[in-house]
Structures are given as C-alpha cells and as structure tokens.
Amino acid sequence: MKSKEIICLVLVILMIILTFNINSYAANDQQSEIFLYGFGDDYEDDDFLTLYNTKTCYVSIRNIPVSEKENISLTVKDEDIAEIQELVYGDSSNPVITAKIKGKKLGTTDIIASLTYNGSNYTSKITTTVHETNYRISLRREDGLNLEDTSIKKNENLKLYAILFAGMATRVGDISSKGVIWSSNNENVARVDNNGLVTGIGKGTATITAKYQTNEGVTINASCNIEVKDENNSSEESKIRFYYDDPGPSMILNHEDKFNVGLENIPKTEKENIKFKIENENIAQITKTEYDKSWADAVATVKYLSVGKTKIIATLSYNGKTYSASYDLNVKDSTKSPEKPGNSSESTNPGSSDSPTTKGDQTTSPTILPKTGENQIIFVLLISSIAIVTFTYMGYKKYKKTG
C-alpha cells in the first residue's frame, strides 16, 4: 500500500476511536440536574411579587429524559403566602415547565421543584417575598447629599425630590410634583410646599413626609427628619460624607462602582485634598479619582478584584483636623440569571440561575446545559503525518492532536 493510503487508514481508525472516546466522555461527564429559575429575592433587577400581580418561573432539566417532566413536583412551601395559578408543560426539552405564581398575603416563602429519577432525588428552589406593592419612594436632597442628619437654618430653604422606583432597582422618575402629597409633622419648625421645598421656621426637628398612591391603589410614603437651627448658630459641625443613589453600589466581582463624597461646612476649595484608600486592596482597588463633579465634591471609581469584605475610606485634613468617612464593601460573585424564553434568539441556559440544585443530601452549583448537536467532530486537518481533530463539546471548542 502507498504511504498516503496507510496514513488515511490510520486517520480513519483514530477518528473512530476518538468519536467513541468523546461519546463516552460526554455520557460520563454529564450529571442529572433540575433547575428552577425566573424570579425571586436574589434577582436584583426584577419586579416584586405582590398581591396584585403574578410572576413566572421555569423548570429545566439536564441529562434527564423529557418524558419525566410530568413527574416533576412544583410546590409552594407556604400556600397561605403564594400559590401556583397556572402550570404549563413545555413541548421542547427546556423549559419543561412554565408556572405563574400569584401572591396571596405579605410574607416570604419558597417555591420548590423536585423529582425522583433513577433512585435519586433532585430539587431546586427559589425564595420570594410577597410585597404590598411593586413601588417605593426614595427622598433626595437637591444637592445630592445624604438626607441623614440634615439640618437647615431658620428661613433657609431645602429642595427635596421624591423619586419613584419599581421593583428592586428600576427608577420610574421624579414624582415630586406629580400627585405627591407633602406634609410636615411640626410646621412651627419646618414647612413644606406642594413641590417638596422645605423652609426652616423655628429651632427643632420636623419630619417631612411624601405620600403617593400607586396605580395599584396602594398608598406608599417616605419620610426624613429635618433639623432647624438658630440663624446665628455658627457651631455647625464640619463633615466629610459618602452618599449614594438607590439602590446603592452593585459590589459585584469584576465590576466597577463610583463612590461620591461631599463636604459639609468645609470650603469647597478643599475638595481636591480629599484622599481615598481601600483597607484591603486584594479585594478592591481605586482606579480613578475625580473632583468638582456637578453631583459630588469628589468621586472614586472602585474595581472589585475578589470576593470579601473591606472598606473604602475618604480623608481630608483641614484647619489642623482630620476628617474621615468610610463605606462598607461586601463584594459578591454574581452569575447572570438565565434569560426567559422568547427574549433571545439563542437557546436559554437555565444552568446560569443563582438557585442551588440539590441531589440527595448534596447541593451542587447549576451548570450550563449542552446545546443539541454539540457533541460532534467538525473537521480533520492533515499536516504531513499529523492529524488535528477539532470538535465542540458543551459549547467549548477542543483540539486533539494525533500522530
């Protein structure tokens, strides 16, 4: 036989062996799993489950026959708090179940998916809280500083804004003069007009409240305390202070956040003397410092490097004194929640859910489901007597060199 024919025969044999090894590896590597995802208290950008809406969750499986879908049990731990309103079995492999959950009363409960297959028990759950409404109000100062310990002088004005949020993080907008009812519990100390403008009247502390009725018919409110000091009081405390818009910094691994600092009763000319540092630079590092922004005297950009707890500290030396403020950082690793069916032309990856998966007494992290047809050889490249076989398995391209 010619040398080329021998090489081709050897390569065919190698391809057969390699194909067998790939299929064996795929069969042995895959673990059976069940996933429940869609919403819950761990979903940072989602709407709340309330008494007035329903939320949708999904069940997907991995390395379990689709025929087992009707054996999956979907239950609510406390049926007084929430109930399954609708249950639909899917025609395709994933999701195998789509369920609508309705809130019944205020409280927190678990939604649990479970299946017994081949003698093993598989479970996955999400925790959800039923809220009275999907909306909340956050009060803000016009200058962007923190409302905590806010003080003004007699005859001095302070503009407050009422910002409406939907769910955990969606900002709807400024509603200060759009149906908000403003009030003061002590008009001898401070008064507030229909647009949120507070005026200091007399020495003392007053509580300013903004009330608003949502489209659900629920009245929500937010309050803050305003201290009014004597007009000739010159003993106001100098401060340096962190402040942050709701819902606060993300503190997610490999992400960045901006931290704002403002000066109180310290000349603005001192702002460029503000210094930032991180207690543990193995967890986070300051990548950029900016001054004289419209919303802050100083801004520090922080990048999160590893999971853990530390602090960002701002300091300023002024008139022989050192002023400091700190902000606690709790860096977490957050994986992307799986997309809901229909949101993308790509296949849904239920394994990216934050919800844990339990097999027997063990809890395992969800893994990405393999796409159909990915366990296959793509091509063989001949270079002299060397064969390089390229194939894709579970979304990862691999190479095996033979010869």
C-alpha positions as CSV (number, residue, x, y, z in Angstrom):
1,M,0.0,0.0,0.0
2,K,1.1,3.5,-0.7
3,S,2.2,5.7,2.3
4,K,-0.7,8.1,1.8
5,E,-3.2,5.3,1.9
6,I,-1.7,4.0,5.1
7,I,-1.9,7.4,6.6
8,C,-5.6,7.8,5.6
9,L,-6.4,4.4,7.1
10,V,-4.7,5.2,10.3
11,L,-6.6,8.5,10.5
12,V,-9.9,6.8,9.9
13,I,-9.2,4.4,12.8
14,L,-8.2,7.3,15.0
15,M,-11.4,9.2,14.2
16,I,-13.5,6.1,15.1
17,I,-11.6,5.8,18.4
18,L,-11.8,9.5,19.1
19,T,-15.5,9.6,18.4
20,F,-16.1,6.7,20.8
21,N,-14.0,8.5,23.5
22,I,-15.9,11.7,23.0
23,N,-19.3,10.0,23.4
24,S,-18.0,8.1,26.5
25,Y,-16.7,11.3,28.0
26,A,-20.0,13.1,27.3
27,A,-22.0,10.2,28.9
28,N,-19.8,10.0,32.0
29,D,-19.3,13.8,32.4
30,Q,-23.0,14.9,32.4
31,Q,-24.8,14.8,35.7
32,S,-28.5,14.8,36.0
33,E,-29.9,18.1,37.4
34,I,-33.1,20.1,37.7
35,F,-33.3,23.9,37.7
36,L,-35.9,26.3,38.9
37,Y,-35.5,30.0,37.9
38,G,-37.3,33.1,36.7
39,F,-37.7,35.4,39.7
40,G,-37.1,35.7,43.4
41,D,-35.4,37.7,46.1
42,D,-31.9,37.0,44.6
43,Y,-32.9,38.7,41.3
44,E,-31.6,42.2,41.8
45,D,-33.3,43.9,38.8
46,D,-36.7,42.3,39.0
47,D,-40.1,43.5,39.9
48,F,-41.6,42.4,43.2
49,L,-44.2,39.7,43.6
50,T,-47.2,41.5,45.1
51,L,-50.8,40.9,45.9
52,Y,-51.7,42.5,42.6
53,N,-49.5,40.8,40.0
54,T,-48.2,37.3,39.0
55,K,-44.6,36.3,38.3
56,T,-43.4,33.5,36.0
57,C,-40.9,30.8,36.9
58,Y,-39.5,27.9,34.8
59,V,-38.2,24.4,35.4
60,S,-35.5,22.9,33.2
61,I,-33.7,19.6,33.3
62,R,-30.3,18.3,32.3
63,N,-29.4,14.7,31.4
64,I,-33.0,13.7,32.4
65,P,-35.5,12.4,29.8
66,V,-38.1,14.9,28.8
67,S,-40.7,12.2,29.4
68,E,-40.0,12.7,33.2
69,K,-41.4,16.2,33.1
70,E,-44.9,15.2,34.3
71,N,-43.2,13.6,37.4
72,I,-41.7,16.9,38.5
73,S,-43.5,18.3,41.5
74,L,-43.7,22.1,41.8
75,T,-44.9,23.3,45.2
76,V,-45.1,26.4,47.4
77,K,-43.8,25.9,50.9
78,D,-46.4,28.2,52.5
79,E,-49.5,28.2,50.4
80,D,-51.1,31.0,52.5
81,I,-48.4,33.4,51.1
82,A,-48.4,32.4,47.4
83,E,-50.0,29.9,45.1
84,I,-49.4,28.3,41.7
85,Q,-52.0,29.9,39.4
86,E,-51.1,28.2,36.1
87,L,-48.9,25.3,35.2
88,V,-47.9,24.5,31.5
89,Y,-45.7,21.6,30.3
90,G,-43.3,22.5,27.5
91,D,-43.2,20.9,24.1
92,S,-39.4,21.2,23.8
93,S,-36.7,19.9,26.1
94,N,-36.3,23.2,28.1
95,P,-38.1,24.7,29.9
96,V,-40.2,21.6,30.6
97,I,-42.5,23.5,32.9
98,T,-43.7,27.2,33.0
99,A,-45.6,28.3,36.0
100,K,-47.3,31.5,37.1
101,I,-47.1,32.3,40.8
102,K,-49.6,34.7,42.5
103,G,-49.1,36.4,45.8
104,K,-51.9,35.9,48.4
105,K,-50.6,37.7,51.5
106,L,-47.5,39.5,52.7
107,G,-44.6,37.3,53.7
108,T,-41.7,35.2,52.4
109,T,-41.8,31.6,51.2
110,D,-40.0,29.1,48.9
111,I,-41.1,27.7,45.6
112,I,-39.7,24.1,45.2
113,A,-39.2,21.9,42.2
114,S,-38.5,18.2,42.9
115,L,-38.1,15.0,41.0
116,T,-37.2,11.4,41.8
117,Y,-35.4,9.8,38.9
118,N,-33.3,6.5,38.8
119,G,-33.5,6.3,42.6
120,S,-32.1,9.8,43.2
121,N,-33.9,12.9,44.5
122,Y,-33.3,16.2,42.7
123,T,-34.6,19.6,44.0
124,S,-34.2,23.3,43.2
125,K,-35.8,26.2,44.9
126,I,-36.2,30.0,44.7
127,T,-37.1,32.2,47.7
128,T,-39.6,35.0,47.1
129,T,-41.2,37.7,49.2
130,V,-44.8,39.0,48.6
131,H,-44.9,42.8,48.9
132,E,-47.8,45.1,49.3
133,T,-46.8,47.0,46.2
134,N,-44.2,46.9,43.4
135,Y,-43.4,50.6,44.1
136,R,-41.4,52.6,46.7
137,I,-40.4,56.2,47.1
138,S,-36.9,57.5,47.9
139,L,-36.4,61.1,49.1
140,R,-33.3,63.0,47.8
141,R,-31.8,66.4,48.5
142,E,-31.3,68.8,45.6
143,D,-27.6,68.9,46.2
144,G,-27.3,65.1,46.2
145,L,-26.0,64.8,49.8
146,N,-27.3,62.2,52.2
147,L,-30.6,63.1,54.0
148,E,-29.4,61.5,57.2
149,D,-28.8,64.2,59.9
150,T,-29.9,67.0,57.5
151,S,-30.1,70.5,59.1
152,I,-31.0,73.9,57.8
153,K,-31.2,77.4,59.4
154,K,-34.3,79.5,60.1
155,N,-35.6,81.0,56.9
156,E,-33.4,78.7,54.8
157,N,-34.8,76.5,52.1
158,L,-34.0,73.0,51.1
159,K,-35.5,71.3,48.0
160,L,-36.5,67.7,48.3
161,Y,-37.2,65.3,45.5
162,A,-39.4,62.2,45.6
163,I,-38.1,59.5,43.3
164,L,-40.4,56.6,42.4
165,F,-38.8,53.1,42.0
166,A,-40.5,50.0,40.6
167,G,-39.3,46.7,42.0
168,M,-35.8,46.3,43.3
169,A,-33.9,48.7,41.1
170,T,-36.0,50.3,38.2
171,R,-36.1,54.1,38.5
172,V,-39.5,55.3,37.2
173,G,-38.7,59.0,37.7
174,D,-39.2,62.2,39.7
175,I,-42.8,62.5,41.0
176,S,-42.2,65.4,43.4
177,S,-45.0,67.5,41.9
178,K,-46.9,64.7,40.2
179,G,-49.5,63.5,42.7
180,V,-47.3,63.5,45.8
181,I,-48.8,64.9,49.0
182,W,-46.1,66.6,51.1
183,S,-46.5,67.3,54.8
184,S,-44.7,68.3,58.0
185,N,-45.5,66.9,61.4
186,N,-44.4,70.2,63.0
187,E,-45.0,73.4,61.0
188,N,-43.6,75.5,63.8
189,V,-40.3,74.0,63.0
190,A,-40.4,73.4,59.2
191,R,-42.9,73.7,56.4
192,V,-43.0,72.1,53.0
193,D,-44.9,73.2,49.9
194,N,-46.6,71.1,47.2
195,N,-43.3,70.7,45.3
196,G,-41.1,69.5,48.2
197,L,-39.5,72.8,49.1
198,V,-38.8,72.8,52.8
199,T,-38.4,76.1,54.8
200,G,-37.0,76.4,58.3
201,I,-39.3,78.2,60.7
202,G,-38.1,77.6,64.2
203,K,-35.5,75.7,66.1
204,G,-36.2,72.0,66.5
205,T,-36.7,68.8,64.4
206,A,-39.6,68.1,62.0
207,T,-40.5,65.0,60.0
208,I,-41.2,65.7,56.3
209,T,-43.3,63.0,54.6
210,A,-44.2,62.4,50.9
211,K,-47.3,60.2,50.2
212,Y,-48.2,58.8,46.8
213,Q,-50.9,56.5,45.5
214,T,-49.7,53.9,43.0
215,N,-51.7,52.6,40.1
216,E,-52.4,49.5,42.2
217,G,-54.4,51.8,44.6
218,V,-51.8,51.4,47.4
219,T,-50.6,54.5,49.3
220,I,-46.8,54.5,49.8
221,N,-44.7,57.0,51.7
222,A,-41.2,58.1,52.6
223,S,-40.1,60.4,55.4
224,C,-37.0,62.2,56.6
225,N,-36.1,64.3,59.6
226,I,-35.0,67.9,59.1
227,E,-33.3,69.8,62.0
228,V,-33.7,73.6,62.1
229,K,-31.0,75.5,63.9
230,D,-30.8,79.1,65.0
231,E,-30.0,81.5,62.2
232,N,-27.0,82.8,64.1
233,N,-25.7,79.4,65.1
234,S,-22.1,79.2,63.9
235,S,-21.2,75.9,65.6
236,E,-22.3,73.6,62.9
237,E,-20.1,70.5,62.6
238,S,-17.8,70.1,59.7
239,K,-18.1,66.7,57.9
240,I,-17.0,64.6,55.0
241,R,-19.6,62.2,53.9
242,F,-20.3,59.3,51.4
243,Y,-23.6,59.2,49.7
244,Y,-25.1,57.0,47.0
245,D,-28.3,56.9,44.9
246,D,-30.7,53.9,45.4
247,P,-30.3,51.0,45.0
248,G,-26.7,51.5,46.0
249,P,-23.4,50.1,44.6
250,S,-23.5,46.7,42.9
251,M,-20.4,45.3,44.7
252,I,-20.2,42.5,42.1
253,L,-16.9,40.8,41.4
254,N,-15.0,42.3,38.3
255,H,-17.4,45.2,38.2
256,E,-16.8,48.9,39.0
257,D,-18.8,51.4,41.1
258,K,-18.4,55.1,41.6
259,F,-18.5,56.4,45.2
260,N,-19.5,60.0,45.8
261,V,-18.2,62.2,48.7
262,G,-19.4,65.6,49.8
263,L,-18.1,68.3,52.2
264,E,-20.3,69.9,54.8
265,N,-19.3,73.2,56.4
266,I,-15.8,72.9,54.8
267,P,-14.8,75.2,51.9
268,K,-15.3,73.7,48.5
269,T,-11.8,74.8,47.7
270,E,-10.6,71.9,49.9
271,K,-12.2,69.2,47.7
272,E,-9.0,68.3,45.8
273,N,-7.4,67.5,49.1
274,I,-9.8,64.6,49.7
275,K,-7.9,61.3,49.6
276,F,-9.3,57.8,49.1
277,K,-8.0,54.4,50.1
278,I,-9.2,50.8,50.4
279,E,-8.5,48.9,53.6
280,N,-7.8,45.6,51.7
281,E,-6.5,46.2,48.2
282,N,-6.7,42.5,47.4
283,I,-10.5,42.8,47.4
284,A,-10.9,46.1,45.7
285,Q,-8.8,48.9,44.2
286,I,-9.4,52.6,43.4
287,T,-8.8,53.0,39.6
288,K,-9.7,56.7,39.2
289,T,-10.4,59.8,41.3
290,E,-12.3,62.8,40.0
291,Y,-13.1,66.2,41.6
292,D,-15.5,69.1,41.1
293,K,-18.3,67.0,39.6
294,S,-21.8,68.6,39.5
295,W,-23.2,65.9,41.8
296,A,-20.2,65.5,44.2
297,D,-17.1,67.2,45.5
298,A,-15.0,64.0,44.9
299,V,-15.7,60.7,43.1
300,A,-13.7,57.5,43.4
301,T,-14.1,54.7,40.9
302,V,-13.6,51.3,42.6
303,K,-13.0,47.9,40.8
304,Y,-13.8,44.7,42.7
305,L,-11.0,42.1,42.5
306,S,-12.1,39.3,44.8
307,V,-15.0,38.2,47.0
308,G,-14.8,39.5,50.6
309,K,-15.4,42.5,52.9
310,T,-13.4,45.7,53.2
311,K,-13.9,49.5,53.3
312,I,-13.4,52.5,51.2
313,I,-12.2,55.4,53.3
314,A,-12.1,59.1,52.4
315,T,-10.0,61.5,54.5
316,L,-9.3,65.3,54.5
317,S,-7.0,67.4,56.6
318,Y,-8.4,70.9,57.2
319,N,-7.6,73.5,59.8
320,G,-5.4,71.2,61.8
321,K,-8.1,68.4,62.0
322,T,-8.5,65.2,60.0
323,Y,-12.0,64.4,58.8
324,S,-12.8,60.9,57.6
325,A,-15.8,58.8,56.3
326,S,-16.0,55.1,55.3
327,Y,-18.3,52.9,53.3
328,D,-18.5,49.2,53.9
329,L,-17.8,47.0,50.8
330,N,-19.1,43.4,50.6
331,V,-18.0,42.0,47.3
332,K,-20.0,39.1,46.0
333,D,-19.7,36.8,43.0
334,S,-22.9,37.1,40.9
335,T,-23.7,35.0,37.8
336,K,-26.1,36.1,35.2
337,S,-29.7,34.8,35.6
338,P,-30.9,32.8,32.7
339,E,-32.9,34.6,30.0
340,K,-36.6,33.9,29.9
341,P,-37.8,32.0,26.8
342,G,-38.6,34.3,23.9
343,N,-36.2,37.1,25.0
344,S,-33.4,36.0,22.7
345,S,-32.9,34.0,19.5
346,E,-30.3,31.9,21.3
347,S,-31.0,28.9,23.5
348,T,-31.8,29.5,27.1
349,N,-29.1,28.4,29.6
350,P,-31.1,27.5,32.7
351,G,-27.9,26.4,34.5
352,S,-26.9,30.0,35.0
353,S,-29.6,30.5,37.6
354,D,-28.5,31.6,41.1
355,S,-30.7,29.0,42.7
356,P,-28.9,26.0,44.1
357,T,-29.6,22.4,42.9
358,T,-29.7,19.5,45.3
359,K,-29.1,15.9,44.6
360,G,-29.8,13.6,47.6
361,D,-28.2,15.4,50.5
362,Q,-25.7,17.3,48.4
363,T,-26.1,20.8,47.0
364,T,-24.4,21.5,43.7
365,S,-23.9,24.6,41.6
366,P,-26.0,24.6,38.4
367,T,-24.1,24.0,35.2
368,I,-24.8,25.1,31.6
369,L,-27.0,22.8,29.6
370,P,-25.3,21.4,26.4
371,K,-26.9,22.6,23.2
372,T,-28.3,19.9,20.8
373,G,-25.8,18.6,18.3
374,E,-22.7,20.0,20.0
375,N,-21.0,16.6,20.6
376,Q,-19.7,16.2,17.1
377,I,-16.4,16.2,15.2
378,I,-16.2,19.2,12.9
379,F,-13.2,18.5,10.6
380,V,-9.8,16.7,10.3
381,L,-6.8,18.7,9.2
382,L,-3.9,16.7,7.7
383,I,-0.4,18.1,8.1
384,S,2.2,15.5,6.9
385,S,1.6,12.5,9.1
386,I,-0.1,14.6,11.9
387,A,-3.9,14.7,12.4
388,I,-5.5,17.5,14.3
389,V,-9.1,16.8,15.1
390,T,-11.3,19.7,16.1
391,F,-14.6,19.2,17.9
392,T,-17.0,21.1,20.1
393,Y,-18.5,19.7,23.3
394,M,-20.9,21.5,25.6
395,G,-20.1,24.9,24.0
396,Y,-16.3,24.6,24.4
397,K,-14.0,24.0,21.4
398,K,-11.4,21.4,22.0
399,Y,-8.5,20.1,19.9
400,K,-6.8,16.7,19.9
401,K,-3.5,16.2,18.2
402,T,-2.7,12.7,17.0
403,G,0.2,11.2,15.0
